[in-house]
Amino acid sequence: MFWIYATLLIILTLWVLLPPLLKKSMIEEDDRRDQNIHIAKEQLAELETSFSNKQMGEDEYLSRRDELEQALYSDVAETSETTVNYAKPSYIGAVIVALLIPLISVGVYSQYGNSQAADPEMAKIAKKVPLTADGKPDIDAMVLGLRRKLDANPNNPEGWYMMGRSYMALKRYKGAVEAFGKLLELQPNDAKVMLFLADAEAMQNRGSMEGHPAELVEKSLSIEPNSITGLWLGGMVAQKQGKHSLAIKRWTSLIPLLDDDATQIAEIKGMIADSKRKLSAGTTVTAPQAITAPVAPTPPSLNDSAKSVAAQSIVVTVSLADKLKSQVKPTDSVFIYAKAMSGPPMPLAAKRIQVKDLPITVTLDDSLAMMPAMKLSAFPNVKIGARVSKSGNAIGANGDLYTEISSVKKGTKQTLVIDSILKK
């Protein structure tokens, strides 16, 4: 219906613009009488100038003026002639207008318009979306409605997928495990679904991928051995299990699949180098020693230990810009985090505080890891950020206040000023 109205409007526009271009234009030439009068006036002016300059006598002046007046009277007495010509129609201009008007109209509307806004069916659907007291979509009510539909029709893989992703966004990992479990029952050989379920189970187990999550990752790789996410997580699972050779093999296989993404490749190479160091340290064999009385080992220097920890951490000072202080409450949540430059979106380290705690200095390190297999120390460069969440949700939303910087090296001190508004 919308496009019918749009077409009629375009036709109406062309109906107004095209006729003037196709119509012959009438052009009237100057009347000959007017031309003769104009010429006579010029001659009379020249005659007056010559007489004033005493270039002719009075008799000659009067005689020539009488002749000029007599000739002008004769011309005026004759019937005037008017010549009318017609300009050719502008067919090329008409064709250009007829083509450009529809093309420009459709192109601009396709880019900036919304044809569904006038669709009564879409209006009905919009009315059905539950809203909270402040006018925002009620996610809980939407999830509850989806759950009721799935209970009535459980053989709906798309519905279970949406349910699982919704529960993950709400950090209700138990519900996400149930939803992705149902989805896996419907699609038992789908490697992607296995990774979804592994992720949900790991989050439910406080970030641990040991046990069933690791089994799911292994099974997904047996089905899709070239899965980017599968190889990435599979390498982390192998590294956690002490199978550094397998971790190196998987991450090495991952590099050609990254489309020459320099940032991702650098991260993978850093993880490979870390596994190689651990592999070398674990396989070093020392020469047999003579049997002697046991000697207590020399404890490592506390200073050396502190330096090692500092080299694998990032010290971050976070504050809130003055221009945004009026938009927050003291009890609003603040998330300070470090993430991989690319790859899995899960934070490598995260700390939650409140606005009233700002400004604050925190240390991001492996003790704040959300998953044992994904630690800050395993990545050479990361991006760090801070975000004020009015809803308290760890997932960013429109209206959140944030800041973020990339390519941050470990062992450095950084300053973050929350000065931007998140727009998704």
Buried (B, 14 or more C-beta within 10 A) or exposed (E): EBEEEBEEEBEEBBEEBBEEBEEEEEEEEEEBBEEBBEEBEEBBEEBEEBBEEEEEEEEEBEEBBEEBEEBBEEBEEEEEEEEEEEEEBBEEBBEEBBEEBBEEBBEEBEEEBEEEEEBEEEEEEEEEEEEEEEEEEBBEEBBEBBBEEBEEEEEBBEBBBBBBBBBBBBEBBEBBBBBBBBBBEBBEEBBBBBBBBBBBBBBBBEBBBBEBBBBBBBBBBEEBEEBBBBBBBBBBBBBBBEBBEBBBBBBBBBBEEBEEBEBBBBBBBBBBEBBBEBBEEEEEEEEEEEEEEEEEEEEEEEEEEEEEBBEBBBBBBBBBEEEBEEEBEEEBBBBBBBBBBBBBEBBBBBBBBBBEEBEBEBBBBBEBBBBBBBBBBBBBBBBBBBBBBBEEBBEBBEBBBBBBEEEBEBEEEBEBBBBBEBEE
